[in-house]
């Protein structure tokens, strides 16, 4: 049971990473200083396509894993 909960926790972390990556690629996240914001915008503009696709794929896969894992825990 403990290892199963650890696995669920890791899946939730990866789900959060996928959502964060997607939101960053879409430009919905802001950063503190103007200099950091400018560097992030340049990086985002150069890599938005693959980051958006990777974020969506990771979030979708992890969401399915989390749902199946919770279903198994409840049985």
Secondary structure, DSSP 8 states (H G I E B T S, - for coil): -HHHHHHHHHHHHHHHHHHHHHHHHHT----SSHHHHHHHHHHHHHHHHHHHHHHHHHHHHHHHHHHHHHHHHH-
